[in-house]
Amino acid sequence: MVLIIGILAAVALPQYQKAVNKTRLMENVNLVTEAQKGMDLFLLSHSMVEFDTGTADCLTDFDVELSGMLTALQDKGQADIWTCSCNSSECAIQLLGILPMPDLILTRDEQGSWKKECSGEDYMCAFLEPYGWEAH
């Protein structure tokens, strides 16, 4: 009986952990997507040319509420650090995950096109491919 429970636990626990990680990953992706929307709105009222002289810091420049949510991910241990910045040629949002969470990187060019990159655990980035994220 104990042997059967041990075998079931050995099989079920890794699958459970993967499911939990995928749920956490989607929470990270949703917040990064919200950051993307916030940056789009911010850039509608500011030309990227305005950033020639420096870098816009998303913490202060476009969405204080969103930065609070992303900072909360750090507190929960789902993200190591996140950065968001703009210059004259592109804007970037980076959410650097704590293992096994992958790093999520969004880059927006002058034409307004977004590139989504995922760097980390293969199965986690493969999970995001249907959502338009590329393994990096």
mmCIF file of the C-alpha atoms, coordinates in Angstrom:
data_MODEL
# 
_entry.id   MODEL 
# 
loop_
_atom_site.group_PDB 
_atom_site.id 
_atom_site.type_symbol 
_atom_site.label_atom_id 
_atom_site.label_alt_id 
_atom_site.label_comp_id 
_atom_site.label_asym_id 
_atom_site.label_entity_id 
_atom_site.label_seq_id 
_atom_site.pdbx_PDB_ins_code 
_atom_site.Cartn_x 
_atom_site.Cartn_y 
_atom_site.Cartn_z 
_atom_site.occupancy 
_atom_site.B_iso_or_equiv 
_atom_site.pdbx_formal_charge 
_atom_site.auth_seq_id 
_atom_site.auth_comp_id 
_atom_site.auth_asym_id 
_atom_site.auth_atom_id 
_atom_site.pdbx_PDB_model_num 
ATOM 1   C CA . MET A 1 1   ? 0.000  0.000  0.000   1.00 0.00 ? 1   MET A CA 1 
ATOM 2   C CA . VAL A 1 2   ? 2.761  2.435  0.972   1.00 0.00 ? 2   VAL A CA 1 
ATOM 3   C CA . LEU A 1 3   ? 4.666  1.474  -2.167  1.00 0.00 ? 3   LEU A CA 1 
ATOM 4   C CA . ILE A 1 4   ? 1.648  2.272  -4.357  1.00 0.00 ? 4   ILE A CA 1 
ATOM 5   C CA . ILE A 1 5   ? 1.179  5.683  -2.702  1.00 0.00 ? 5   ILE A CA 1 
ATOM 6   C CA . GLY A 1 6   ? 4.894  6.415  -3.136  1.00 0.00 ? 6   GLY A CA 1 
ATOM 7   C CA . ILE A 1 7   ? 4.785  5.564  -6.833  1.00 0.00 ? 7   ILE A CA 1 
ATOM 8   C CA . LEU A 1 8   ? 1.666  7.675  -7.375  1.00 0.00 ? 8   LEU A CA 1 
ATOM 9   C CA . ALA A 1 9   ? 3.270  10.604 -5.552  1.00 0.00 ? 9   ALA A CA 1 
ATOM 10  C CA . ALA A 1 10  ? 6.462  10.275 -7.604  1.00 0.00 ? 10  ALA A CA 1 
ATOM 11  C CA . VAL A 1 11  ? 4.440  10.503 -10.818 1.00 0.00 ? 11  VAL A CA 1 
ATOM 12  C CA . ALA A 1 12  ? 1.826  13.042 -9.755  1.00 0.00 ? 12  ALA A CA 1 
ATOM 13  C CA . LEU A 1 13  ? 4.053  15.575 -7.969  1.00 0.00 ? 13  LEU A CA 1 
ATOM 14  C CA . PRO A 1 14  ? 6.109  16.624 -11.032 1.00 0.00 ? 14  PRO A CA 1 
ATOM 15  C CA . GLN A 1 15  ? 2.923  16.979 -13.105 1.00 0.00 ? 15  GLN A CA 1 
ATOM 16  C CA . TYR A 1 16  ? 1.330  19.059 -10.362 1.00 0.00 ? 16  TYR A CA 1 
ATOM 17  C CA . GLN A 1 17  ? 4.440  21.264 -10.196 1.00 0.00 ? 17  GLN A CA 1 
ATOM 18  C CA . LYS A 1 18  ? 4.328  21.813 -13.972 1.00 0.00 ? 18  LYS A CA 1 
ATOM 19  C CA . ALA A 1 19  ? 0.667  22.819 -13.756 1.00 0.00 ? 19  ALA A CA 1 
ATOM 20  C CA . VAL A 1 20  ? 1.408  25.287 -10.938 1.00 0.00 ? 20  VAL A CA 1 
ATOM 21  C CA . ASN A 1 21  ? 4.333  26.748 -12.904 1.00 0.00 ? 21  ASN A CA 1 
ATOM 22  C CA . LYS A 1 22  ? 2.192  27.185 -16.026 1.00 0.00 ? 22  LYS A CA 1 
ATOM 23  C CA . THR A 1 23  ? -0.432 29.026 -13.981 1.00 0.00 ? 23  THR A CA 1 
ATOM 24  C CA . ARG A 1 24  ? 2.214  31.339 -12.537 1.00 0.00 ? 24  ARG A CA 1 
ATOM 25  C CA . LEU A 1 25  ? 3.685  31.832 -16.001 1.00 0.00 ? 25  LEU A CA 1 
ATOM 26  C CA . MET A 1 26  ? 0.321  32.921 -17.405 1.00 0.00 ? 26  MET A CA 1 
ATOM 27  C CA . GLU A 1 27  ? -0.003 35.423 -14.554 1.00 0.00 ? 27  GLU A CA 1 
ATOM 28  C CA . ASN A 1 28  ? 3.386  36.852 -15.546 1.00 0.00 ? 28  ASN A CA 1 
ATOM 29  C CA . VAL A 1 29  ? 2.397  36.906 -19.236 1.00 0.00 ? 29  VAL A CA 1 
ATOM 30  C CA . ASN A 1 30  ? -0.878 38.682 -18.446 1.00 0.00 ? 30  ASN A CA 1 
ATOM 31  C CA . LEU A 1 31  ? 0.935  41.391 -16.501 1.00 0.00 ? 31  LEU A CA 1 
ATOM 32  C CA . VAL A 1 32  ? 3.536  41.858 -19.224 1.00 0.00 ? 32  VAL A CA 1 
ATOM 33  C CA . THR A 1 33  ? 0.703  42.094 -21.770 1.00 0.00 ? 33  THR A CA 1 
ATOM 34  C CA . GLU A 1 34  ? -0.919 44.787 -19.620 1.00 0.00 ? 34  GLU A CA 1 
ATOM 35  C CA . ALA A 1 35  ? 2.434  46.590 -19.599 1.00 0.00 ? 35  ALA A CA 1 
ATOM 36  C CA . GLN A 1 36  ? 2.451  46.338 -23.394 1.00 0.00 ? 36  GLN A CA 1 
ATOM 37  C CA . LYS A 1 37  ? -0.997 47.943 -23.585 1.00 0.00 ? 37  LYS A CA 1 
ATOM 38  C CA . GLY A 1 38  ? 0.041  50.635 -21.119 1.00 0.00 ? 38  GLY A CA 1 
ATOM 39  C CA . MET A 1 39  ? 3.133  51.418 -23.145 1.00 0.00 ? 39  MET A CA 1 
ATOM 40  C CA . ASP A 1 40  ? 1.086  51.630 -26.359 1.00 0.00 ? 40  ASP A CA 1 
ATOM 41  C CA . LEU A 1 41  ? -1.227 54.158 -24.694 1.00 0.00 ? 41  LEU A CA 1 
ATOM 42  C CA . PHE A 1 42  ? 1.732  56.067 -23.309 1.00 0.00 ? 42  PHE A CA 1 
ATOM 43  C CA . LEU A 1 43  ? 3.381  56.244 -26.733 1.00 0.00 ? 43  LEU A CA 1 
ATOM 44  C CA . LEU A 1 44  ? 0.156  57.486 -28.345 1.00 0.00 ? 44  LEU A CA 1 
ATOM 45  C CA . SER A 1 45  ? 0.600  60.700 -26.398 1.00 0.00 ? 45  SER A CA 1 
ATOM 46  C CA . HIS A 1 46  ? 4.420  60.827 -26.618 1.00 0.00 ? 46  HIS A CA 1 
ATOM 47  C CA . SER A 1 47  ? 6.522  60.562 -29.757 1.00 0.00 ? 47  SER A CA 1 
ATOM 48  C CA . MET A 1 48  ? 9.436  58.130 -29.519 1.00 0.00 ? 48  MET A CA 1 
ATOM 49  C CA . VAL A 1 49  ? 11.543 61.022 -30.817 1.00 0.00 ? 49  VAL A CA 1 
ATOM 50  C CA . GLU A 1 50  ? 11.000 62.689 -27.429 1.00 0.00 ? 50  GLU A CA 1 
ATOM 51  C CA . PHE A 1 51  ? 13.206 59.992 -25.894 1.00 0.00 ? 51  PHE A CA 1 
ATOM 52  C CA . ASP A 1 52  ? 16.275 61.088 -27.893 1.00 0.00 ? 52  ASP A CA 1 
ATOM 53  C CA . THR A 1 53  ? 17.712 62.847 -24.876 1.00 0.00 ? 53  THR A CA 1 
ATOM 54  C CA . GLY A 1 54  ? 17.250 60.018 -22.428 1.00 0.00 ? 54  GLY A CA 1 
ATOM 55  C CA . THR A 1 55  ? 15.303 56.998 -21.396 1.00 0.00 ? 55  THR A CA 1 
ATOM 56  C CA . ALA A 1 56  ? 11.706 56.964 -20.235 1.00 0.00 ? 56  ALA A CA 1 
ATOM 57  C CA . ASP A 1 57  ? 11.246 54.982 -17.040 1.00 0.00 ? 57  ASP A CA 1 
ATOM 58  C CA . CYS A 1 58  ? 7.916  53.172 -17.048 1.00 0.00 ? 58  CYS A CA 1 
ATOM 59  C CA . LEU A 1 59  ? 7.830  53.158 -13.262 1.00 0.00 ? 59  LEU A CA 1 
ATOM 60  C CA . THR A 1 60  ? 7.218  56.872 -13.269 1.00 0.00 ? 60  THR A CA 1 
ATOM 61  C CA . ASP A 1 61  ? 6.152  57.636 -16.796 1.00 0.00 ? 61  ASP A CA 1 
ATOM 62  C CA . PHE A 1 62  ? 3.284  55.434 -17.811 1.00 0.00 ? 62  PHE A CA 1 
ATOM 63  C CA . ASP A 1 63  ? 1.516  53.318 -15.242 1.00 0.00 ? 63  ASP A CA 1 
ATOM 64  C CA . VAL A 1 64  ? 2.061  53.441 -11.499 1.00 0.00 ? 64  VAL A CA 1 
ATOM 65  C CA . GLU A 1 65  ? -0.646 50.839 -10.808 1.00 0.00 ? 65  GLU A CA 1 
ATOM 66  C CA . LEU A 1 66  ? 0.910  48.407 -13.268 1.00 0.00 ? 66  LEU A CA 1 
ATOM 67  C CA . SER A 1 67  ? 4.373  48.884 -11.826 1.00 0.00 ? 67  SER A CA 1 
ATOM 68  C CA . GLY A 1 68  ? 2.890  47.999 -8.440  1.00 0.00 ? 68  GLY A CA 1 
ATOM 69  C CA . MET A 1 69  ? 1.503  44.726 -9.822  1.00 0.00 ? 69  MET A CA 1 
ATOM 70  C CA . LEU A 1 70  ? 4.816  43.830 -11.441 1.00 0.00 ? 70  LEU A CA 1 
ATOM 71  C CA . THR A 1 71  ? 6.662  44.662 -8.232  1.00 0.00 ? 71  THR A CA 1 
ATOM 72  C CA . ALA A 1 72  ? 4.221  42.354 -6.404  1.00 0.00 ? 72  ALA A CA 1 
ATOM 73  C CA . LEU A 1 73  ? 5.404  39.512 -8.660  1.00 0.00 ? 73  LEU A CA 1 
ATOM 74  C CA . GLN A 1 74  ? 8.893  40.127 -7.332  1.00 0.00 ? 74  GLN A CA 1 
ATOM 75  C CA . ASP A 1 75  ? 7.555  39.897 -3.792  1.00 0.00 ? 75  ASP A CA 1 
ATOM 76  C CA . LYS A 1 76  ? 5.801  36.587 -4.594  1.00 0.00 ? 76  LYS A CA 1 
ATOM 77  C CA . GLY A 1 77  ? 9.019  35.138 -5.969  1.00 0.00 ? 77  GLY A CA 1 
ATOM 78  C CA . GLN A 1 78  ? 7.767  34.866 -9.561  1.00 0.00 ? 78  GLN A CA 1 
ATOM 79  C CA . ALA A 1 79  ? 10.055 37.539 -10.943 1.00 0.00 ? 79  ALA A CA 1 
ATOM 80  C CA . ASP A 1 80  ? 13.556 38.582 -10.055 1.00 0.00 ? 80  ASP A CA 1 
ATOM 81  C CA . ILE A 1 81  ? 13.337 42.062 -11.510 1.00 0.00 ? 81  ILE A CA 1 
ATOM 82  C CA . TRP A 1 82  ? 11.406 43.892 -14.202 1.00 0.00 ? 82  TRP A CA 1 
ATOM 83  C CA . THR A 1 83  ? 12.468 46.819 -16.292 1.00 0.00 ? 83  THR A CA 1 
ATOM 84  C CA . CYS A 1 84  ? 10.682 49.008 -18.754 1.00 0.00 ? 84  CYS A CA 1 
ATOM 85  C CA . SER A 1 85  ? 12.381 51.676 -20.819 1.00 0.00 ? 85  SER A CA 1 
ATOM 86  C CA . CYS A 1 86  ? 12.162 53.651 -24.043 1.00 0.00 ? 86  CYS A CA 1 
ATOM 87  C CA . ASN A 1 87  ? 14.699 55.416 -26.190 1.00 0.00 ? 87  ASN A CA 1 
ATOM 88  C CA . SER A 1 88  ? 14.472 57.026 -29.614 1.00 0.00 ? 88  SER A CA 1 
ATOM 89  C CA . SER A 1 89  ? 14.364 53.740 -31.546 1.00 0.00 ? 89  SER A CA 1 
ATOM 90  C CA . GLU A 1 90  ? 12.561 51.195 -29.357 1.00 0.00 ? 90  GLU A CA 1 
ATOM 91  C CA . CYS A 1 91  ? 10.825 50.452 -26.096 1.00 0.00 ? 91  CYS A CA 1 
ATOM 92  C CA . ALA A 1 92  ? 11.375 47.318 -24.079 1.00 0.00 ? 92  ALA A CA 1 
ATOM 93  C CA . ILE A 1 93  ? 9.668  45.551 -21.199 1.00 0.00 ? 93  ILE A CA 1 
ATOM 94  C CA . GLN A 1 94  ? 11.617 42.802 -19.441 1.00 0.00 ? 94  GLN A CA 1 
ATOM 95  C CA . LEU A 1 95  ? 10.351 40.527 -16.710 1.00 0.00 ? 95  LEU A CA 1 
ATOM 96  C CA . LEU A 1 96  ? 13.241 38.397 -15.488 1.00 0.00 ? 96  LEU A CA 1 
ATOM 97  C CA . GLY A 1 97  ? 11.858 35.240 -13.939 1.00 0.00 ? 97  GLY A CA 1 
ATOM 98  C CA . ILE A 1 98  ? 13.092 33.327 -10.936 1.00 0.00 ? 98  ILE A CA 1 
ATOM 99  C CA . LEU A 1 99  ? 13.641 29.683 -11.934 1.00 0.00 ? 99  LEU A CA 1 
ATOM 100 C CA . PRO A 1 100 ? 11.708 27.907 -13.253 1.00 0.00 ? 100 PRO A CA 1 
ATOM 101 C CA . MET A 1 101 ? 9.910  31.031 -14.507 1.00 0.00 ? 101 MET A CA 1 
ATOM 102 C CA . PRO A 1 102 ? 11.355 32.141 -17.861 1.00 0.00 ? 102 PRO A CA 1 
ATOM 103 C CA . ASP A 1 103 ? 12.430 35.654 -18.744 1.00 0.00 ? 103 ASP A CA 1 
ATOM 104 C CA . LEU A 1 104 ? 9.804  37.497 -20.801 1.00 0.00 ? 104 LEU A CA 1 
ATOM 105 C CA . ILE A 1 105 ? 11.019 40.243 -23.118 1.00 0.00 ? 105 ILE A CA 1 
ATOM 106 C CA . LEU A 1 106 ? 8.823  42.524 -25.217 1.00 0.00 ? 106 LEU A CA 1 
ATOM 107 C CA . THR A 1 107 ? 10.402 44.966 -27.653 1.00 0.00 ? 107 THR A CA 1 
ATOM 108 C CA . ARG A 1 108 ? 8.475  47.619 -29.595 1.00 0.00 ? 108 ARG A CA 1 
ATOM 109 C CA . ASP A 1 109 ? 10.071 49.244 -32.640 1.00 0.00 ? 109 ASP A CA 1 
ATOM 110 C CA . GLU A 1 110 ? 9.403  52.674 -34.143 1.00 0.00 ? 110 GLU A CA 1 
ATOM 111 C CA . GLN A 1 111 ? 6.660  51.250 -36.384 1.00 0.00 ? 111 GLN A CA 1 
ATOM 112 C CA . GLY A 1 112 ? 4.749  49.987 -33.353 1.00 0.00 ? 112 GLY A CA 1 
ATOM 113 C CA . SER A 1 113 ? 5.462  46.283 -33.934 1.00 0.00 ? 113 SER A CA 1 
ATOM 114 C CA . TRP A 1 114 ? 6.004  44.128 -30.880 1.00 0.00 ? 114 TRP A CA 1 
ATOM 115 C CA . LYS A 1 115 ? 8.440  41.222 -30.681 1.00 0.00 ? 115 LYS A CA 1 
ATOM 116 C CA . LYS A 1 116 ? 7.758  38.688 -27.906 1.00 0.00 ? 116 LYS A CA 1 
ATOM 117 C CA . GLU A 1 117 ? 10.651 36.569 -26.627 1.00 0.00 ? 117 GLU A CA 1 
ATOM 118 C CA . CYS A 1 118 ? 10.798 33.880 -23.967 1.00 0.00 ? 118 CYS A CA 1 
ATOM 119 C CA . SER A 1 119 ? 14.086 32.701 -22.520 1.00 0.00 ? 119 SER A CA 1 
ATOM 120 C CA . GLY A 1 120 ? 14.302 29.872 -20.009 1.00 0.00 ? 120 GLY A CA 1 
ATOM 121 C CA . GLU A 1 121 ? 12.889 26.396 -19.412 1.00 0.00 ? 121 GLU A CA 1 
ATOM 122 C CA . ASP A 1 122 ? 12.097 24.772 -22.777 1.00 0.00 ? 122 ASP A CA 1 
ATOM 123 C CA . TYR A 1 123 ? 8.688  23.422 -21.771 1.00 0.00 ? 123 TYR A CA 1 
ATOM 124 C CA . MET A 1 124 ? 7.649  26.810 -20.368 1.00 0.00 ? 124 MET A CA 1 
ATOM 125 C CA . CYS A 1 125 ? 8.575  28.705 -23.536 1.00 0.00 ? 125 CYS A CA 1 
ATOM 126 C CA . ALA A 1 126 ? 7.010  25.963 -25.696 1.00 0.00 ? 126 ALA A CA 1 
ATOM 127 C CA . PHE A 1 127 ? 3.796  26.473 -23.699 1.00 0.00 ? 127 PHE A CA 1 
ATOM 128 C CA . LEU A 1 128 ? 3.795  30.150 -24.787 1.00 0.00 ? 128 LEU A CA 1 
ATOM 129 C CA . GLU A 1 129 ? 4.384  29.564 -28.521 1.00 0.00 ? 129 GLU A CA 1 
ATOM 130 C CA . PRO A 1 130 ? 0.637  29.468 -29.374 1.00 0.00 ? 130 PRO A CA 1 
ATOM 131 C CA . TYR A 1 131 ? 0.367  32.922 -27.766 1.00 0.00 ? 131 TYR A CA 1 
ATOM 132 C CA . GLY A 1 132 ? 2.950  34.406 -30.145 1.00 0.00 ? 132 GLY A CA 1 
ATOM 133 C CA . TRP A 1 133 ? 6.033  34.119 -27.918 1.00 0.00 ? 133 TRP A CA 1 
ATOM 134 C CA . GLU A 1 134 ? 9.284  32.941 -29.500 1.00 0.00 ? 134 GLU A CA 1 
ATOM 135 C CA . ALA A 1 135 ? 11.827 30.819 -27.626 1.00 0.00 ? 135 ALA A CA 1 
ATOM 136 C CA . HIS A 1 136 ? 15.068 32.774 -27.415 1.00 0.00 ? 136 HIS A CA 1 
# 
